[in-house]
């Protein structure tokens, strides 16, 4: 996975957003990012669309 990330231009110190459930691929993505020096950012289930309501009404276009 580290080679795949490096192949698309991810380098040392860059942050990558990993949005996967906790399955084997999640660990592979995180460890691959760490191996090339990137900083993986985990995504929590609470960030999915529809789970949080806005505190004020959204403007209509």
PDB file of N, H, CA, C and O in Angstrom:
ATOM      1  N   UNK A   1       0.820  -1.185   0.000  1.00  0.00           N
ATOM      2  CA  UNK A   1       0.000   0.000   0.000  1.00  0.00           C
ATOM      3  C   UNK A   1       0.867   1.253   0.000  1.00  0.00           C
ATOM      4  O   UNK A   1       0.503   2.263  -0.602  1.00  0.00           O
ATOM      5  N   UNK A   2       2.004   1.192   0.668  1.00  0.00           N
ATOM      6  H   UNK A   2       2.300   0.371   1.157  1.00  0.00           H
ATOM      7  CA  UNK A   2       2.900   2.343   0.673  1.00  0.00           C
ATOM      8  C   UNK A   2       3.378   2.693  -0.722  1.00  0.00           C
ATOM      9  O   UNK A   2       3.466   3.870  -1.070  1.00  0.00           O
ATOM     10  N   UNK A   3       3.689   1.682  -1.528  1.00  0.00           N
ATOM     11  H   UNK A   3       3.617   0.725  -1.245  1.00  0.00           H
ATOM     12  CA  UNK A   3       4.122   1.917  -2.906  1.00  0.00           C
ATOM     13  C   UNK A   3       2.981   2.506  -3.737  1.00  0.00           C
ATOM     14  O   UNK A   3       3.215   3.367  -4.584  1.00  0.00           O
ATOM     15  N   UNK A   4       1.761   2.053  -3.502  1.00  0.00           N
ATOM     16  H   UNK A   4       1.571   1.353  -2.813  1.00  0.00           H
ATOM     17  CA  UNK A   4       0.606   2.585  -4.237  1.00  0.00           C
ATOM     18  C   UNK A   4       0.376   4.053  -3.890  1.00  0.00           C
ATOM     19  O   UNK A   4       0.103   4.865  -4.773  1.00  0.00           O
ATOM     20  N   UNK A   5       0.486   4.392  -2.614  1.00  0.00           N
ATOM     21  H   UNK A   5       0.708   3.732  -1.896  1.00  0.00           H
ATOM     22  CA  UNK A   5       0.316   5.793  -2.207  1.00  0.00           C
ATOM     23  C   UNK A   5       1.433   6.666  -2.774  1.00  0.00           C
ATOM     24  O   UNK A   5       1.179   7.772  -3.252  1.00  0.00           O
ATOM     25  N   UNK A   6       2.659   6.173  -2.720  1.00  0.00           N
ATOM     26  H   UNK A   6       2.865   5.274  -2.331  1.00  0.00           H
ATOM     27  CA  UNK A   6       3.780   6.931  -3.284  1.00  0.00           C
ATOM     28  C   UNK A   6       3.624   7.086  -4.793  1.00  0.00           C
ATOM     29  O   UNK A   6       4.022   8.104  -5.359  1.00  0.00           O
ATOM     30  N   UNK A   7       3.049   6.083  -5.443  1.00  0.00           N
ATOM     31  H   UNK A   7       2.726   5.256  -4.983  1.00  0.00           H
ATOM     32  CA  UNK A   7       2.839   6.137  -6.888  1.00  0.00           C
ATOM     33  C   UNK A   7       1.851   7.206  -7.321  1.00  0.00           C
ATOM     34  O   UNK A   7       1.933   7.709  -8.442  1.00  0.00           O
ATOM     35  N   UNK A   8       0.914   7.560  -6.439  1.00  0.00           N
ATOM     36  H   UNK A   8       0.848   7.152  -5.528  1.00  0.00           H
ATOM     37  CA  UNK A   8      -0.046   8.627  -6.795  1.00  0.00           C
ATOM     38  C   UNK A   8       0.385   9.985  -6.254  1.00  0.00           C
ATOM     39  O   UNK A   8      -0.368  10.957  -6.317  1.00  0.00           O
ATOM     40  N   UNK A   9       1.608  10.040  -5.721  1.00  0.00           N
ATOM     41  H   UNK A   9       2.219   9.250  -5.670  1.00  0.00           H
ATOM     42  CA  UNK A   9       2.168  11.335  -5.342  1.00  0.00           C
ATOM     43  C   UNK A   9       2.117  11.678  -3.864  1.00  0.00           C
ATOM     44  O   UNK A   9       2.451  12.803  -3.493  1.00  0.00           O
ATOM     45  N   UNK A  10       1.714  10.755  -3.014  1.00  0.00           N
ATOM     46  H   UNK A  10       1.443   9.841  -3.316  1.00  0.00           H
ATOM     47  CA  UNK A  10       1.695  11.021  -1.574  1.00  0.00           C
ATOM     48  C   UNK A  10       3.118  10.898  -1.062  1.00  0.00           C
ATOM     49  O   UNK A  10       3.794   9.903  -1.322  1.00  0.00           O
ATOM     50  N   UNK A  11       3.570  11.905  -0.337  1.00  0.00           N
ATOM     51  H   UNK A  11       3.020  12.714  -0.126  1.00  0.00           H
ATOM     52  CA  UNK A  11       4.942  11.915   0.146  1.00  0.00           C
ATOM     53  C   UNK A  11       5.040  12.073   1.649  1.00  0.00           C
ATOM     54  O   UNK A  11       4.034  12.128   2.355  1.00  0.00           O
ATOM     55  N   UNK A  12       6.259  12.143   2.116  1.00  0.00           N
ATOM     56  H   UNK A  12       7.077  12.098   1.542  1.00  0.00           H
ATOM     57  CA  UNK A  12       6.544  12.275   3.548  1.00  0.00           C
ATOM     58  C   UNK A  12       5.916  13.554   4.111  1.00  0.00           C
ATOM     59  O   UNK A  12       6.066  14.637   3.544  1.00  0.00           O
ATOM     60  N   UNK A  13       5.217  13.410   5.225  1.00  0.00           N
ATOM     61  H   UNK A  13       5.094  12.530   5.686  1.00  0.00           H
ATOM     62  CA  UNK A  13       4.621  14.554   5.908  1.00  0.00           C
ATOM     63  C   UNK A  13       3.252  14.960   5.405  1.00  0.00           C
ATOM     64  O   UNK A  13       2.593  15.794   6.026  1.00  0.00           O
ATOM     65  N   UNK A  14       2.812  14.397   4.305  1.00  0.00           N
ATOM     66  H   UNK A  14       3.347  13.720   3.800  1.00  0.00           H
ATOM     67  CA  UNK A  14       1.477  14.732   3.797  1.00  0.00           C
ATOM     68  C   UNK A  14       0.419  13.970   4.575  1.00  0.00           C
ATOM     69  O   UNK A  14       0.660  12.856   5.040  1.00  0.00           O
ATOM     70  N   UNK A  15      -0.749  14.572   4.715  1.00  0.00           N
ATOM     71  H   UNK A  15      -0.944  15.477   4.337  1.00  0.00           H
ATOM     72  CA  UNK A  15      -1.853  13.925   5.417  1.00  0.00           C
ATOM     73  C   UNK A  15      -2.756  13.233   4.417  1.00  0.00           C
ATOM     74  O   UNK A  15      -3.067  13.778   3.358  1.00  0.00           O
ATOM     75  N   UNK A  16      -3.177  12.015   4.768  1.00  0.00           N
ATOM     76  H   UNK A  16      -2.924  11.573   5.628  1.00  0.00           H
ATOM     77  CA  UNK A  16      -4.152  11.316   3.937  1.00  0.00           C
ATOM     78  C   UNK A  16      -5.343  10.967   4.815  1.00  0.00           C
ATOM     79  O   UNK A  16      -5.186  10.659   5.997  1.00  0.00           O
ATOM     80  N   UNK A  17      -6.520  11.016   4.237  1.00  0.00           N
ATOM     81  H   UNK A  17      -6.647  11.266   3.277  1.00  0.00           H
ATOM     82  CA  UNK A  17      -7.769  10.754   4.942  1.00  0.00           C
ATOM     83  C   UNK A  17      -8.203   9.333   4.618  1.00  0.00           C
ATOM     84  O   UNK A  17      -8.471   9.011   3.460  1.00  0.00           O
ATOM     85  N   UNK A  18      -8.273   8.483   5.636  1.00  0.00           N
ATOM     86  H   UNK A  18      -8.055   8.745   6.576  1.00  0.00           H
ATOM     87  CA  UNK A  18      -8.633   7.075   5.443  1.00  0.00           C
ATOM     88  C   UNK A  18     -10.064   6.875   5.946  1.00  0.00           C
ATOM     89  O   UNK A  18     -10.329   6.948   7.146  1.00  0.00           O
ATOM     90  N   UNK A  19     -10.976   6.623   5.012  1.00  0.00           N
ATOM     91  H   UNK A  19     -10.761   6.564   4.038  1.00  0.00           H
ATOM     92  CA  UNK A  19     -12.384   6.438   5.382  1.00  0.00           C
ATOM     93  C   UNK A  19     -12.804   5.016   5.020  1.00  0.00           C
ATOM     94  O   UNK A  19     -13.335   4.765   3.938  1.00  0.00           O
ATOM     95  N   UNK A  20     -12.560   4.112   5.930  1.00  0.00           N
ATOM     96  H   UNK A  20     -12.128   4.317   6.808  1.00  0.00           H
ATOM     97  CA  UNK A  20     -12.903   2.700   5.765  1.00  0.00           C
ATOM     98  C   UNK A  20     -13.423   2.185   7.097  1.00  0.00           C
ATOM     99  O   UNK A  20     -13.059   2.714   8.147  1.00  0.00           O
ATOM    100  N   UNK A  21     -14.267   1.162   7.072  1.00  0.00           N
ATOM    101  H   UNK A  21     -14.563   0.732   6.219  1.00  0.00           H
ATOM    102  CA  UNK A  21     -14.618   0.523   8.351  1.00  0.00           C
ATOM    103  C   UNK A  21     -13.399  -0.215   8.887  1.00  0.00           C
ATOM    104  O   UNK A  21     -12.419  -0.393   8.163  1.00  0.00           O
ATOM    105  N   UNK A  22     -13.444  -0.638  10.117  1.00  0.00           N
ATOM    106  H   UNK A  22     -14.240  -0.493  10.705  1.00  0.00           H
ATOM    107  CA  UNK A  22     -12.287  -1.322  10.712  1.00  0.00           C
ATOM    108  C   UNK A  22     -12.207  -2.760  10.216  1.00  0.00           C
ATOM    109  O   UNK A  22     -12.611  -3.703  10.895  1.00  0.00           O
ATOM    110  N   UNK A  23     -11.679  -2.889   9.027  1.00  0.00           N
ATOM    111  H   UNK A  23     -11.350  -2.122   8.475  1.00  0.00           H
ATOM    112  CA  UNK A  23     -11.433  -4.188   8.412  1.00  0.00           C
ATOM    113  C   UNK A  23      -9.951  -4.257   8.087  1.00  0.00           C
ATOM    114  O   UNK A  23      -9.226  -3.288   8.314  1.00  0.00           O
ATOM    115  N   UNK A  24      -9.491  -5.375   7.563  1.00  0.00           N
ATOM    116  H   UNK A  24     -10.080  -6.162   7.378  1.00  0.00           H
ATOM    117  CA  UNK A  24      -8.059  -5.555   7.292  1.00  0.00           C
ATOM    118  C   UNK A  24      -7.502  -4.456   6.391  1.00  0.00           C
ATOM    119  O   UNK A  24      -6.367  -4.022   6.588  1.00  0.00           O
ATOM    120  N   UNK A  25      -8.270  -4.001   5.414  1.00  0.00           N
ATOM    121  H   UNK A  25      -9.192  -4.353   5.254  1.00  0.00           H
ATOM    122  CA  UNK A  25      -7.787  -2.970   4.492  1.00  0.00           C
ATOM    123  C   UNK A  25      -7.517  -1.646   5.207  1.00  0.00           C
ATOM    124  O   UNK A  25      -6.659  -0.873   4.781  1.00  0.00           O
ATOM    125  N   UNK A  26      -8.247  -1.385   6.290  1.00  0.00           N
ATOM    126  H   UNK A  26      -8.944  -2.013   6.636  1.00  0.00           H
ATOM    127  CA  UNK A  26      -8.037  -0.161   7.064  1.00  0.00           C
ATOM    128  C   UNK A  26      -6.636  -0.168   7.665  1.00  0.00           C
ATOM    129  O   UNK A  26      -5.915   0.827   7.592  1.00  0.00           O
ATOM    130  N   UNK A  27      -6.257  -1.301   8.262  1.00  0.00           N
ATOM    131  H   UNK A  27      -6.842  -2.109   8.321  1.00  0.00           H
ATOM    132  CA  UNK A  27      -4.931  -1.413   8.852  1.00  0.00           C
ATOM    133  C   UNK A  27      -3.846  -1.361   7.780  1.00  0.00           C
ATOM    134  O   UNK A  27      -2.793  -0.759   7.994  1.00  0.00           O
ATOM    135  N   UNK A  28      -4.088  -1.975   6.650  1.00  0.00           N
ATOM    136  H   UNK A  28      -4.942  -2.464   6.476  1.00  0.00           H
ATOM    137  CA  UNK A  28      -3.117  -1.956   5.551  1.00  0.00           C
ATOM    138  C   UNK A  28      -2.899  -0.523   5.072  1.00  0.00           C
ATOM    139  O   UNK A  28      -1.760  -0.121   4.835  1.00  0.00           O
ATOM    140  N   UNK A  29      -3.967   0.247   4.928  1.00  0.00           N
ATOM    141  H   UNK A  29      -4.892  -0.079   5.121  1.00  0.00           H
ATOM    142  CA  UNK A  29      -3.851   1.637   4.479  1.00  0.00           C
ATOM    143  C   UNK A  29      -3.087   2.487   5.497  1.00  0.00           C
ATOM    144  O   UNK A  29      -2.220   3.276   5.120  1.00  0.00           O
ATOM    145  N   UNK A  30      -3.405   2.328   6.779  1.00  0.00           N
ATOM    146  H   UNK A  30      -4.109   1.687   7.085  1.00  0.00           H
ATOM    147  CA  UNK A  30      -2.715   3.106   7.799  1.00  0.00           C
ATOM    148  C   UNK A  30      -1.237   2.748   7.873  1.00  0.00           C
ATOM    149  O   UNK A  30      -0.389   3.640   7.913  1.00  0.00           O
ATOM    150  N   UNK A  31      -0.920   1.469   7.890  1.00  0.00           N
ATOM    151  H   UNK A  31      -1.609   0.745   7.858  1.00  0.00           H
ATOM    152  CA  UNK A  31       0.482   1.064   7.984  1.00  0.00           C
ATOM    153  C   UNK A  31       1.264   1.420   6.723  1.00  0.00           C
ATOM    154  O   UNK A  31       2.447   1.751   6.804  1.00  0.00           O
ATOM    155  N   UNK A  32       0.623   1.355   5.572  1.00  0.00           N
ATOM    156  H   UNK A  32      -0.338   1.086   5.507  1.00  0.00           H
ATOM    157  CA  UNK A  32       1.282   1.769   4.340  1.00  0.00           C
ATOM    158  C   UNK A  32       1.619   3.249   4.345  1.00  0.00           C
ATOM    159  O   UNK A  32       2.692   3.654   3.899  1.00  0.00           O
ATOM    160  N   UNK A  33       0.686   4.060   4.857  1.00  0.00           N
ATOM    161  H   UNK A  33      -0.186   3.731   5.220  1.00  0.00           H
ATOM    162  CA  UNK A  33       0.933   5.499   4.944  1.00  0.00           C
ATOM    163  C   UNK A  33       2.068   5.801   5.916  1.00  0.00           C
ATOM    164  O   UNK A  33       2.927   6.636   5.637  1.00  0.00           O
ATOM    165  N   UNK A  34       2.065   5.124   7.043  1.00  0.00           N
ATOM    166  H   UNK A  34       1.367   4.445   7.269  1.00  0.00           H
ATOM    167  CA  UNK A  34       3.130   5.336   8.030  1.00  0.00           C
ATOM    168  C   UNK A  34       4.478   4.916   7.468  1.00  0.00           C
ATOM    169  O   UNK A  34       5.493   5.564   7.724  1.00  0.00           O
ATOM    170  N   UNK A  35       4.487   3.840   6.709  1.00  0.00           N
ATOM    171  H   UNK A  35       3.662   3.314   6.501  1.00  0.00           H
ATOM    172  CA  UNK A  35       5.741   3.328   6.155  1.00  0.00           C
ATOM    173  C   UNK A  35       6.415   4.324   5.219  1.00  0.00           C
ATOM    174  O   UNK A  35       7.644   4.403   5.197  1.00  0.00           O
ATOM    175  N   UNK A  36       5.640   5.090   4.441  1.00  0.00           N
ATOM    176  H   UNK A  36       4.642   5.025   4.459  1.00  0.00           H
ATOM    177  CA  UNK A  36       6.245   6.064   3.532  1.00  0.00           C
ATOM    178  C   UNK A  36       6.415   7.440   4.177  1.00  0.00           C
ATOM    179  O   UNK A  36       6.931   8.365   3.549  1.00  0.00           O
ATOM    180  N   UNK A  37       5.978   7.571   5.440  1.00  0.00           N
ATOM    181  H   UNK A  37       5.559   6.820   5.950  1.00  0.00           H
ATOM    182  CA  UNK A  37       6.154   8.837   6.155  1.00  0.00           C
ATOM    183  C   UNK A  37       4.972   9.773   6.073  1.00  0.00           C
ATOM    184  O   UNK A  37       5.053  10.906   6.547  1.00  0.00           O
ATOM    185  N   UNK A  38       3.866   9.328   5.481  1.00  0.00           N
ATOM    186  H   UNK A  38       3.800   8.407   5.097  1.00  0.00           H
ATOM    187  CA  UNK A  38       2.658  10.160   5.435  1.00  0.00           C
ATOM    188  C   UNK A  38       1.945  10.075   6.785  1.00  0.00           C
ATOM    189  O   UNK A  38       2.220   9.186   7.592  1.00  0.00           O
ATOM    190  N   UNK A  39       1.036  11.004   7.013  1.00  0.00           N
ATOM    191  H   UNK A  39       0.813  11.726   6.358  1.00  0.00           H
ATOM    192  CA  UNK A  39       0.299  11.047   8.273  1.00  0.00           C
ATOM    193  C   UNK A  39      -1.142  10.633   8.002  1.00  0.00           C
ATOM    194  O   UNK A  39      -1.893  11.405   7.405  1.00  0.00           O
ATOM    195  N   UNK A  40      -1.549   9.434   8.425  1.00  0.00           N
ATOM    196  H   UNK A  40      -0.939   8.808   8.909  1.00  0.00           H
ATOM    197  CA  UNK A  40      -2.934   9.015   8.192  1.00  0.00           C
ATOM    198  C   UNK A  40      -3.888   9.695   9.165  1.00  0.00           C
ATOM    199  O   UNK A  40      -3.593   9.818  10.354  1.00  0.00           O
ATOM    200  N   UNK A  41      -5.025  10.131   8.655  1.00  0.00           N
ATOM    201  H   UNK A  41      -5.265  10.031   7.690  1.00  0.00           H
ATOM    202  CA  UNK A  41      -6.065  10.747   9.475  1.00  0.00           C
ATOM    203  C   UNK A  41      -7.251   9.806   9.462  1.00  0.00           C
ATOM    204  O   UNK A  41      -7.798   9.507   8.401  1.00  0.00           O
ATOM    205  N   UNK A  42      -7.652   9.340  10.629  1.00  0.00           N
ATOM    206  H   UNK A  42      -7.208   9.583  11.492  1.00  0.00           H
ATOM    207  CA  UNK A  42      -8.755   8.391  10.709  1.00  0.00           C
ATOM    208  C   UNK A  42     -10.086   9.106  10.588  1.00  0.00           C
ATOM    209  O   UNK A  42     -10.213  10.281  10.933  1.00  0.00           O
ATOM    210  N   UNK A  43     -11.056   8.394  10.101  1.00  0.00           N
ATOM    211  H   UNK A  43     -10.953   7.440   9.821  1.00  0.00           H
ATOM    212  CA  UNK A  43     -12.411   8.929   9.975  1.00  0.00           C
ATOM    213  C   UNK A  43     -13.309   8.169  10.933  1.00  0.00           C
ATOM    214  O   UNK A  43     -13.286   6.939  10.971  1.00  0.00           O
ATOM    215  N   UNK A  44     -14.079   8.880  11.685  1.00  0.00           N
ATOM    216  H   UNK A  44     -14.098   9.879  11.654  1.00  0.00           H
ATOM    217  CA  UNK A  44     -15.031   8.259  12.597  1.00  0.00           C
ATOM    218  C   UNK A  44     -16.370   8.121  11.912  1.00  0.00           C
ATOM    219  O   UNK A  44     -16.679   8.880  10.993  1.00  0.00           O
ATOM    220  N   UNK A  45     -17.163   7.170  12.343  1.00  0.00           N
ATOM    221  H   UNK A  45     -16.912   6.553  13.089  1.00  0.00           H
ATOM    222  CA  UNK A  45     -18.475   6.946  11.745  1.00  0.00           C
ATOM    223  C   UNK A  45     -19.383   8.162  11.882  1.00  0.00           C
ATOM    224  O   UNK A  45     -20.299   8.335  11.078  1.00  0.00           O
ATOM    225  N   UNK A  46     -19.153   8.994  12.869  1.00  0.00           N
ATOM    226  H   UNK A  46     -18.410   8.853  13.522  1.00  0.00           H
ATOM    227  CA  UNK A  46     -19.979  10.169  13.075  1.00  0.00           C
ATOM    228  C   UNK A  46     -19.835  11.215  11.989  1.00  0.00           C
ATOM    229  O   UNK A  46     -20.614  12.168  11.951  1.00  0.00           O
ATOM    230  N   UNK A  47     -18.857  11.065  11.101  1.00  0.00           N
ATOM    231  H   UNK A  47     -18.223  10.291  11.133  1.00  0.00           H
ATOM    232  CA  UNK A  47     -18.661  12.042  10.036  1.00  0.00           C
ATOM    233  C   UNK A  47     -19.470  11.723   8.790  1.00  0.00           C
ATOM    234  O   UNK A  47     -19.447  12.483   7.822  1.00  0.00           O
ATOM    235  N   UNK A  48     -20.190  10.600   8.807  1.00  0.00           N
ATOM    236  H   UNK A  48     -20.209   9.982   9.593  1.00  0.00           H
ATOM    237  CA  UNK A  48     -20.993  10.251   7.637  1.00  0.00           C
ATOM    238  C   UNK A  48     -22.134  11.248   7.469  1.00  0.00           C
ATOM    239  O   UNK A  48     -22.600  11.847   8.438  1.00  0.00           O
ATOM    240  N   UNK A  49     -22.569  11.414   6.245  1.00  0.00           N
ATOM    241  H   UNK A  49     -22.191  10.927   5.458  1.00  0.00           H
ATOM    242  CA  UNK A  49     -23.661  12.333   5.949  1.00  0.00           C
ATOM    243  C   UNK A  49     -24.946  11.841   6.591  1.00  0.00           C
ATOM    244  O   UNK A  49     -25.263  10.653   6.529  1.00  0.00           O
ATOM    245  N   UNK A  50     -25.677  12.746   7.202  1.00  0.00           N
ATOM    246  H   UNK A  50     -25.419  13.711   7.253  1.00  0.00           H
ATOM    247  CA  UNK A  50     -26.982  12.418   7.734  1.00  0.00           C
ATOM    248  C   UNK A  50     -26.993  12.069   9.206  1.00  0.00           C
ATOM    249  O   UNK A  50     -28.069  12.000   9.800  1.00  0.00           O
ATOM    250  N   UNK A  51     -25.849  11.846   9.818  1.00  0.00           N
ATOM    251  H   UNK A  51     -24.975  11.902   9.336  1.00  0.00           H
ATOM    252  CA  UNK A  51     -25.842  11.491  11.225  1.00  0.00           C
ATOM    253  C   UNK A  51     -25.892  12.709  12.130  1.00  0.00           C
ATOM    254  O   UNK A  51     -26.333  12.617  13.276  1.00  0.00           O
ATOM    255  N   UNK A  52     -25.451  13.825  11.632  1.00  0.00           N
ATOM    256  H   UNK A  52     -25.092  13.900  10.702  1.00  0.00           H
ATOM    257  CA  UNK A  52     -25.463  15.052  12.431  1.00  0.00           C
ATOM    258  C   UNK A  52     -26.332  16.087  11.753  1.00  0.00           C
ATOM    259  O   UNK A  52     -26.210  16.332  10.553  1.00  0.00           O
ATOM    260  N   UNK A  53     -27.192  16.680  12.517  1.00  0.00           N
ATOM    261  H   UNK A  53     -27.291  16.481  13.492  1.00  0.00           H
ATOM    262  CA  UNK A  53     -28.019  17.744  11.962  1.00  0.00           C
ATOM    263  C   UNK A  53     -27.335  19.084  12.179  1.00  0.00           C
ATOM    264  O   UNK A  53     -26.670  19.276  13.198  1.00  0.00           O
ATOM    265  N   UNK A  54     -27.485  20.018  11.240  1.00  0.00           N
ATOM    266  H   UNK A  54     -28.025  19.862  10.412  1.00  0.00           H
ATOM    267  CA  UNK A  54     -26.881  21.340  11.435  1.00  0.00           C
ATOM    268  C   UNK A  54     -27.552  22.065  12.597  1.00  0.00           C
ATOM    269  O   UNK A  54     -28.730  21.846  12.881  1.00  0.00           O
ATOM    270  N   UNK A  55     -26.793  22.928  13.262  1.00  0.00           N
ATOM    271  H   UNK A  55     -25.837  23.106  13.031  1.00  0.00           H
ATOM    272  CA  UNK A  55     -27.340  23.660  14.391  1.00  0.00           C
ATOM    273  C   UNK A  55     -28.232  24.808  13.948  1.00  0.00           C
ATOM    274  O   UNK A  55     -29.055  25.291  14.725  1.00  0.00           O
ATOM    275  N   UNK A  56     -28.078  25.239  12.732  1.00  0.00           N
ATOM    276  H   UNK A  56     -27.409  24.846  12.100  1.00  0.00           H
ATOM    277  CA  UNK A  56     -28.941  26.290  12.189  1.00  0.00           C
ATOM    278  C   UNK A  56     -29.335  25.894  10.772  1.00  0.00           C
ATOM    279  O   UNK A  56     -28.650  25.083  10.149  1.00  0.00           O
ATOM    280  N   UNK A  57     -30.420  26.447  10.254  1.00  0.00           N
ATOM    281  H   UNK A  57     -30.977  27.105  10.760  1.00  0.00           H
ATOM    282  CA  UNK A  57     -30.848  26.056   8.906  1.00  0.00           C
ATOM    283  C   UNK A  57     -29.808  26.439   7.848  1.00  0.00           C
ATOM    284  O   UNK A  57     -29.189  27.500   7.922  1.00  0.00           O
ATOM    285  N   UNK A  58     -29.635  25.568   6.880  1.00  0.00           N
ATOM    286  H   UNK A  58     -30.138  24.706   6.820  1.00  0.00           H
ATOM    287  CA  UNK A  58     -28.716  25.860   5.781  1.00  0.00           C
ATOM    288  C   UNK A  58     -29.352  26.864   4.825  1.00  0.00           C
ATOM    289  O   UNK A  58     -30.560  26.805   4.595  1.00  0.00           O
ATOM    290  N   UNK A  59     -28.570  27.785   4.262  1.00  0.00           N
ATOM    291  H   UNK A  59     -27.588  27.834   4.449  1.00  0.00           H
ATOM    292  CA  UNK A  59     -29.138  28.748   3.310  1.00  0.00           C
ATOM    293  C   UNK A  59     -29.593  28.058   2.033  1.00  0.00           C
ATOM    294  O   UNK A  59     -28.952  27.116   1.566  1.00  0.00           O
ATOM    295  N   UNK A  60     -30.663  28.513   1.487  1.00  0.00           N
ATOM    296  H   UNK A  60     -31.184  29.278   1.866  1.00  0.00           H
ATOM    297  CA  UNK A  60     -31.161  27.963   0.224  1.00  0.00           C
ATOM    298  C   UNK A  60     -30.587  28.762  -0.924  1.00  0.00           C
ATOM    299  O   UNK A  60     -30.512  29.988  -0.839  1.00  0.00           O
ATOM    300  N   UNK A  61     -30.178  28.099  -2.001  1.00  0.00           N
ATOM    301  H   UNK A  61     -30.239  27.103  -2.069  1.00  0.00           H
ATOM    302  CA  UNK A  61     -29.574  28.821  -3.126  1.00  0.00           C
ATOM    303  C   UNK A  61     -30.586  29.613  -3.919  1.00  0.00           C
ATOM    304  O   UNK A  61     -30.227  30.271  -4.895  1.00  0.00           O
TER     305      UNK A  61
END
